[in-house]
Amino acid sequence: MDISKYKVDGDQQVKLQEFATSEDHGIDEKELREKQIPDRVKKLKELHLRLHAEEKKGIVVVLQAMDAAGKDEAISYIFSNLNAQGLKTTSFQKPSDTEKSHDYLWRIREGLPARGQVGILNRSHYEEVIAPRIHDLLGDEVIPDNTEKEKVWSLRFRQINDFEQYMVENGFEVVKFFFNMSKEEQKKRLLERMKDPEKNWEFSFRDVEERQHWDSYQEIFEDMLNHTSTEAAPWYILPADDEWYSRSIITEAMIQCLEKIDPQFPEISQENQDKLDQYIKQLENE
């Protein structure tokens, strides 16, 4: 599967309206759901097990989107199949008072993976260049000295790029997925949640309130993608109206990332092999 067209190159100027939220990819949903994704998830699971066994590298996965775009479902259908001990999932909400008393990247540390793990950030440090801009939440106390308020965002973009470069250079790949959903599709999904008693728990009144800022969100997302998709930590823009196809792209991108790492099962020393053979014989002779 060629996913290169969904990957944002570092020097590419993104216009979100030029990226489809759904497309005619020629693959039947049933084929994706019952054959292609399960087969690729099996491959992903094998690679992840080797990553966890080797304990040399890790992967940071960023999921960023509007409400109802499919982040939680992607976690359920793809990442929940991986070895639980090698998986770490963290969801970020509105910053607490404790978190606000630190630098804006401080709270992200809790969600970062150890070596041998895939760490999934359901929302992420990118919230700090999105929500404060939408709602003008940037207080004077967090503006760096000698920096004009309107220039804080370009400063944070540079700091985030530096942070992600630091992670990559220290053995943690960074892969980022932006769920590009249409306004009409979000309306459909929100209404489904609101009208179905078994899905009411998924709905928040805040979802509809945030929808009123749709155009501002799109402008800020575009700015974010243009300033933070780098060679070290690229963004993938998913056609999120098509949930199953988006999951397929995520799965393939994760496989490619792991194949790049090429983790291997640790080799047993001759001393331990001899000891292993001894214990095998001991147990077989009981």
N, C-alpha and C positions, 0 to 999 in steps of 0.2 A: 504494500500500500504506500503510495507516494503522498506524504503529508507536507512536503516542502512548501506548498503554496499557502499553508496555514501558519507557517513560521515567519515571524517578522525579523528581517535582517536588520542589523544595527544601523545601517545608513538608509533604511527604507522610511519614507514618510507615509504614515498611516492616515487614510481617510476612511473612517468606519463605514460610511455609506457605500464604499466600494467593496466591502466585505459582505458576502451573502450571509443572511441569518439562516437560510435553508437553500439547498441546491439540489439539482437533479444529478446525483452521483451514480445512478444506475444500479444501486444495490438494494435489494428487497429488505424491508425491515425484519422480516422473519428470518432471512438468511443471516443478517447481522446478529440478531438476538439469539438464535439457536445454534449457529455454526461458527461464524467468523470470530465474534467476540469471545465465546468460550474457548475456542482453539488458541487465540492469541493470549488470553488471560492465563491459560495453562503454561504457555511459554514464559510469560511474565512471572508467574509463580516460581518456575524453575530458576530463573535468573535471580529473583529476589532471595531465594533460599541460599544461593551461592554467595550473594552479597552479605547476608546475615551470618553465614558460616565463616567467611573470610575476615569480616570485621576490620576492613581497611578503609573503605570509603562509605559515604552516605549520600542521600539525595534529599533535597528540599523541594517539595512540590507546592506551588502557590496556586490556589483556586480563587479567582476574583470575578464578581459578576453582580448584576442587579438581583433583587429578590425573585425567587421562583425560576431561576435560569438553569438549575439542574446540578448544582455543586454537590448537594447531599446525596442525590441519586447516583452520581458518578462514584462517590466514595463507597456507596452500598454495593453497586454492581461490579466495580473493578477492584478497588483496594481491599475490600473486606475479604477477598479470596486469598490474600497474602498471609504469610506467617505472622501471627499476632505479635510475637516477641520482636519481630523486626519491623514493626509498624507503629507509628506514633501519629495520632490525629489530634489537632488542636483547633478549636473554633474561637474566633476573637469577636467579642462584642464591644459595646461602648466602654472606653477605658475607665477603670475604677479610680478612686482618689489616690490610692497608692501608686498605681501605674502613671497617673498624671504628674506625680511628684518626681518622677524620673525622666530621663531623656526619652524621646518618642520611640526609639528602637529597643528600649530596655525590655518591654514585655514580650517581645518576639522571642527572646532567648528561651523561654519556657517551652516553646513549641519546636525548637530545633532538634534534629535527630542526633543520636550517637552514631559512631562508626558501626556499620552493619545494619543501619535502619533507613527506612524511608519515612520522612516526616512530612505530613500533609497539613498545610495551613489553610483552613477553611475561612476565607478572608485572611488578612495578613497585615504586614507593615505598610502595605499600600493603602490601607484605610486612612493612614496619617497624611496622605496627599489627596484624599478624596472627600471624606465627610467634613473635615474642617473648612474646606473650600466651599462646599455646598451650603453649609449653615453658618459660615463665618465664626467658627469656634476657636480660632487661633488667638489666644490671649497674649497680651503684651509681654507677659513673664516668660514666654517660651520663644520669643523672637531673638535670635542671636544678636549680640552687640554689633552695631554699625551695619545692620542689615535692614533694608526697607521691607515692609510687610509683604508687598507684592512680589518681592524677589525670594521669599522664603521657599516657595515651591521648587524653583530651579535649584536652589541650594539643597533641598531634601532629595530631589532626583539624583543629584550628584552623590550625595551621601549614601543613598540606597544602592546605587551602582557600585560604589566603593565597598560597601558591606557585602554585596553579593559576590563581587570579585574576590574579596577576602575569603569568603566561604569556599569558593571553587578552588582557590589556590591552596587551601588547607584540606582538600580532599572531599568536599561536599558539593556535588553537582546541584545546580538550581534550574528547575524547569517550571515555567509559569503558563497557566492556562486562563485566558479571558473568554468568558461565555458571552458571545455576541448574540443577544436575543432581541427580537423585534418587540415593539410596544404592543402590537396586537396579540402576539403570543403570550406576553406576560399577562395581559388582561384575561385571556382565556384560562390560563393556569391559576390565576388568583381567584377568579370566579368559581372554578372547579373546587378549590380548597374551601371557599366560603359556603358553597351550597351543599357540599358532601359532609354529613355529620362525622364520617370516619376520617376526614381530612381537616376538620376545623382546627385541630391542634397545631397544624402546620402554618395556620394563618395568623398574622399579626396585623393589627390596625395600622401599625407603622408602615407596613408594606404599601398600602394605598397612599398614605401621606407622602412617602418618599417618591412615589410614582409622579407626583405633581412636579417634581424637579427633573423629569426625564431628560429634557434637552440639555440642561446643565450637566447632568451626569455624562451624557454622551460626549460633550465637549471636553470634560475633564478626563474621561477614559482615554480619549484620543490623545490628549496631551501626555498622559501617563505612558501610553504605549510608545509614543514617539521618543520619549526621553529615557526610557528604562529598558528597552529591548536591546540587549547587547550580545556580542558573540559568546560571552561567558555565560550569560543568563537570559536566554531568549524567551519571548512571549509566543504562544500559539493562540491565534484567534479562531475560536470554534464557531461553526454555524449552529448555534445553540437551540434554534427552533426544532432541529432534528436531533433529539436526545440520543438515540442509539448510534447515529453516525458520529456524533461528538464523542461518545464514549469509545468508539472505535479509534478515533484520532488520538485520544488520550492514551489508550492502551499501546498503540504503535509508538508514540513518542516516548513512553516509558521504557518500552523494549529497546528502542534505539539508544536511549541514555544508558541503560544497563549493559548493552552490548559494547558501548564505548568504554565503559569501566572494565568490562570483561572479568568479573570476579571469578575466583576459582575456589574449589573446596580445599582446605588446608591439607598438605601432605603429612602423613604420619611418619615419624622418625623410625629408623630401624629398631632402636631400643624399644619403642612403644609397640611396634609391630610384633616383635618377639613376645612381648608381654601380652599383647592381645591374643596371639595364637595360643599362648599358654592358658589363658583364661577360657578361650573357646573350648579347648580340650577338657579343661576342668569341668565346665558346665555340661559338656556332652557326655562325660563319664559319670555324672551324678546318678 
